[in-house]
Amino acid sequence: MDKVSPGPWNVCVLLRTGKHGAVEFITTAEDALAKLHDNWPRPERAYRRAVASCQDVVRGWAPTYVARIAFEEAVKEAGLHLHL
């Protein structure tokens, strides 16, 4: 079985973070994984699912959209502003 390419997402995820509400563009599972590991405000259920999904994509075990959807749910769970 061939590995799935962990290329960029077909839809960028925009979120507001930080004290001044800076907008961040998350475009890959690698970007999302780095953001999730960088002082994520609410590491709860959707967070854990997003980390696992991003890791699966990076390993080539899942298509990229799986990580994007899981990351969007983690953003919502954390109460960050999600812009699509």
C-alpha positions as CSV (number, residue, x, y, z in Angstrom):
1,M,0.0,0.0,0.0
2,D,1.3,3.4,-1.0
3,K,1.8,6.2,1.6
4,V,-0.7,9.1,1.4
5,S,1.1,12.4,0.7
6,P,0.8,14.8,3.6
7,G,0.6,17.8,1.3
8,P,-1.2,21.1,2.0
9,W,-4.8,21.2,3.0
10,N,-7.3,22.1,0.3
11,V,-8.8,24.7,2.7
12,C,-6.7,26.9,4.9
13,V,-7.8,27.2,8.6
14,L,-7.6,30.7,10.0
15,L,-7.6,31.3,13.7
16,R,-7.1,34.2,16.1
17,T,-4.7,33.6,18.9
18,G,-2.6,35.6,21.4
19,K,-3.2,38.7,23.4
20,H,-3.7,40.9,20.3
21,G,-5.8,38.4,18.3
22,A,-3.2,37.7,15.7
23,V,-4.5,35.7,12.7
24,E,-2.7,32.5,12.0
25,F,-2.9,30.5,8.8
26,I,-2.7,26.7,9.3
27,T,-2.3,25.0,6.0
28,T,-0.8,21.5,6.8
29,A,-1.0,18.7,9.3
30,E,2.5,19.6,10.3
31,D,1.5,23.2,11.0
32,A,-1.5,22.1,13.0
33,L,0.5,19.6,15.0
34,A,3.1,22.3,15.9
35,K,0.2,24.7,17.0
36,L,-1.4,22.0,19.0
37,H,1.8,21.3,20.9
38,D,2.4,25.1,21.5
39,N,0.6,25.9,24.8
40,W,-2.9,24.8,23.5
41,P,-5.5,26.4,25.8
42,R,-7.8,23.4,26.3
43,P,-6.2,20.1,25.7
44,E,-9.4,18.0,25.9
45,R,-11.1,15.4,23.8
46,A,-11.1,17.2,20.4
47,Y,-7.5,18.2,21.0
48,R,-6.4,14.6,21.6
49,R,-8.3,13.5,18.4
50,A,-6.6,16.3,16.4
51,V,-3.1,15.4,17.6
52,A,-3.7,11.7,16.7
53,S,-5.2,12.7,13.3
54,C,-2.3,15.0,12.4
55,Q,0.2,12.4,13.4
56,D,-1.6,9.8,11.2
57,V,-1.4,12.2,8.2
58,V,2.2,13.0,8.8
59,R,3.0,9.3,8.9
60,G,1.1,8.9,5.6
61,W,-1.6,6.8,7.2
62,A,-4.6,9.1,6.5
63,P,-5.6,11.8,3.9
64,T,-5.0,15.4,4.8
65,Y,-8.6,16.4,5.2
66,V,-9.0,14.1,8.2
67,A,-6.5,16.2,10.1
68,R,-8.0,19.5,9.0
69,I,-11.5,18.5,10.2
70,A,-10.1,17.3,13.5
71,F,-8.1,20.5,13.9
72,E,-11.2,22.6,13.3
73,E,-13.0,20.7,16.0
74,A,-10.1,21.3,18.4
75,V,-10.1,25.0,17.6
76,K,-13.8,25.2,18.4
77,E,-13.4,23.2,21.6
78,A,-10.6,25.6,22.7
79,G,-12.9,28.6,22.1
80,L,-10.5,30.1,19.5
81,H,-12.1,32.1,16.7
82,L,-12.3,29.9,13.7
83,H,-12.5,31.5,10.2
84,L,-13.1,29.4,7.1
